């Protein structure tokens, strides 16, 4: 399938690993100009070089450091994309954190705000900075990464749950506001994907249980995520494939939607 992404400028936050990195590889292989963004230059450039070697796209994978917690940093990212590449066509916000987890009554305002500042306000800042560029193109695709937690919340992750539900609502709101200008907004909701975030969770679980990481993963699947019908962690490239479709010309009638890539993790049909 031709995704018609040749020379489309795609900005990917959280691009140095996991879903962002794999999405970058797929879009670059389809001919897009990819700008990877994350908080630290060294790991970002290391990832970019690995992708250049993997895809053979030496001149179309670029890096710009950005911290989505800082509005000035986000504005600088948008400015550099505009000056160097003429503006973005595609925006994919993969940056996010699990945030503080625990019993609801133990979580402070500070705990909540740390998660909200990254997972919800980070998406707000990114969209606010780049929507004007998409408007100037009269064509745009925006993908916000939500989570299964938005539909099936886990009691120890209340700030994360609330932020991811907010992301889906934000995407729907923006889809209604800007679709008449050729801009399409959608969400992708992964569940238990092989990313640095879940790796850290499993490392900590293995330490708590004094067991191997693989044993911790199997315990977590059986005990904490029993509704994942495929009985395994998802792969970031499986999420990337859905994102690539949604930012393409092939998805020109998909707007304000949320696509779950969760192996059946959400028990409800709706």
Secondary structure, DSSP 8 states (H G I E B T S, - for coil): -----TT-EEEEESTTSHHHHHHHHHHHHTT-EEEEEES-HHHHHHHHHHHHHHH--SSSEEEEE--TT-HHHHHHHHHHHHHHHS--SEEEE--------S-GGG--HHHHHHHHHHHTHHHHHHHHHHHHHHHHHT-EEEEEE--GGGTS--GGGHHHHHHHHHHHHHHHHHHHHHGGGTEEEEEEEE-SBSSHHHHHHHHHHHHHHTS-HHHHHHHHHHHT-TT-TT-S-B-HHHHHHHHHHHTSGGGTT--S-EEEESTT-S-S--
